[in-house]
Amino acid sequence: MLPILKLPILVLNKVLTQLNVFELVSLSVCSSRCKSRCMQFRSSIKMKKQIEKFHVEFLSDSSKVDINFYPSLEQRLNFELKKLDKHLDDLYMCIANGLYISRNWSPNVKHIGHDMWWPFSATWLWKFRPIVYYSTDLAASTLTWVRFLSELFSAQPTSLSLTFNCFNTEEIDRIMDCHCLVTSFEIDSDSNQEVDQKLALSILERQNATKELKISLKPTNETFQFDLNSLRNIPEFLEIGYSFWVKWEQVLDLRSDANYLLRSNFSNFHFKDLIEKWKGGWTPKWNRIMIEANEILDIDSWINDPVINLGPEDLGRIRSLIRQNQIMHAYKFQFKVRFPYGAIIKNGYHITRQDKSIATVTVENNKIGWFILQSAEPDDVFMVYSHLRTYQCNDPPGVPSVSYYPARETPLM
């Protein structure tokens, strides 16, 4: 066996350069000296900027730690922590307090697209999916493993997902204390357990997400409520997976740039009210909102202005058409965009008001409605957006056909 740590430092670094990220972790867990040398290597070649995402996910009986290395390294580590039911020394090796790996530790390796929801580039990642086992406490063991990876790669987690009612208050306190600086946060709940409203609100008030906040709680208590403006930070993106508890006044007062309200109690009337308020001079603090209504939406009933029908050839010159018409009009269009899961047909209108502001309203899959404020810059193209919920809202309960991916923008040109 090659005595790798006895190699001169320059030669050792050349060897380490040939390792993929999983092999680097595998070497690091062998000893504290191996970890130290790997950390020195990472520091010497300034690899910190390679980490695009460092996500930690706490589930009911397991957890996941996902690290994306991109663009200079097109690789992903996706660790899953599972309960070790029976400890056998000849099969497992202890790598830290309460953490074990198989003695023949090897990952499931796949070649995947960098972004499966928007696959218009030829970028692919090698995804390494190894398993780490814990013996007693899932929360403590996950935090131990996250600290190990943070030290190795000189990076802190950027996003956290927590199924909170699967942990006790003490465990949640430890989780929140260690991950209070993440920029993206998701709070979820086990649908088979009652939502502890007091604990859920405590978590929401403590989290510090600035980029994305996803509230996936499934409250069974009709009295559940939360003041969305009481958050420590206003995230750029706000998604509420079960928004039936959100009041219309809260929608009008949202301050995140982009908002996605799934499974709401709002109706066709509310969309019409939104347009009438905007036409009357009200401007929201947000830039766009998507609402999944509780009934079929009739977008034509929202429009009172004279309508100009746009053809495909008009989509690239909408601004010039609007400038030609000094009187307020509504510009009707149909737009089709294709994704791996199928095509989305958007029926929509560009609407104007007296101060020359322009908004776009669209409907897809009958119940998904959008309200988008367009840029006032004369040379900017008009944008529409899509969300994977369009594909999921017709699925049987609890059986989504595809996984969650963020909303994406599409130039309407």
HELIX and SHEET records of a PDB file:
HELIX    1   1 ILE A    4  LYS A    6  5                                   3    
HELIX    2   2 ILE A    9  THR A   17  1                                   9    
HELIX    3   3 VAL A   21  SER A   28  1                                   8    
HELIX    4   4 SER A   32  SER A   44  1                                  13    
HELIX    5   5 LYS A   48  GLN A   50  5                                   3    
HELIX    6   6 LEU A  138  PHE A  153  1                                  16    
HELIX    7   7 PHE A  164  CYS A  166  5                                   3    
HELIX    8   8 THR A  169  CYS A  178  1                                  10    
HELIX    9   9 GLN A  197  ARG A  206  1                                  10    
HELIX   10  10 LEU A  228  SER A  230  5                                   3    
HELIX   11  11 TRP A  248  LEU A  252  1                                   5    
HELIX   12  12 ASN A  268  LYS A  279  1                                  12    
HELIX   13  13 ILE A  299  TRP A  302  5                                   4    
HELIX   14  14 PRO A  312  ARG A  317  5                                   6    
HELIX   15  15 ILE A  318  GLN A  324  1                                   7    
HELIX   16  16 ARG A  389  GLN A  392  1                                   4    
SHEET    1   A17 TYR A  92  ALA A  96  0                                        
SHEET    2   A17 LEU A  99  SER A 102 -1                                        
SHEET    3   A17 ILE A 131  TYR A 134 -1                                        
SHEET    4   A17 GLN A  75  LYS A  83  1                                        
SHEET    5   A17 SER A  63  PHE A  69 -1                                        
SHEET    6   A17 ILE A  51  PHE A  58 -1                                        
SHEET    7   A17 SER A 159  THR A 163  1                                        
SHEET    8   A17 SER A 184  ASP A 188  1                                        
SHEET    9   A17 GLU A 212  SER A 216  1                                        
SHEET   10   A17 PHE A 237  ILE A 240  1                                        
SHEET   11   A17 ALA A 258  LEU A 261  1                                        
SHEET   12   A17 ARG A 288  GLU A 292  1                                        
SHEET   13   A17 ILE A 368  LEU A 373 -1                                        
SHEET   14   A17 ILE A 358  GLU A 364 -1                                        
SHEET   15   A17 GLY A 342  THR A 352 -1                                        
SHEET   16   A17 ALA A 330  PHE A 339 -1                                        
SHEET   17   A17 VAL A 307  ASN A 309  1                                        
SHEET    1   B 6 TYR A  92  ALA A  96  0                                        
SHEET    2   B 6 LEU A  99  SER A 102 -1                                        
SHEET    3   B 6 ILE A 131  TYR A 134 -1                                        
SHEET    4   B 6 GLN A  75  LYS A  83  1                                        
SHEET    5   B 6 TRP A 124  ARG A 129  1                                        
SHEET    6   B 6 ASN A 108  GLY A 113 -1                                        
SHEET    1   C 2 PHE A 382  SER A 386  0                                        
SHEET    2   C 2 ARG A 408  LEU A 412 -1                                        
END                                                                             
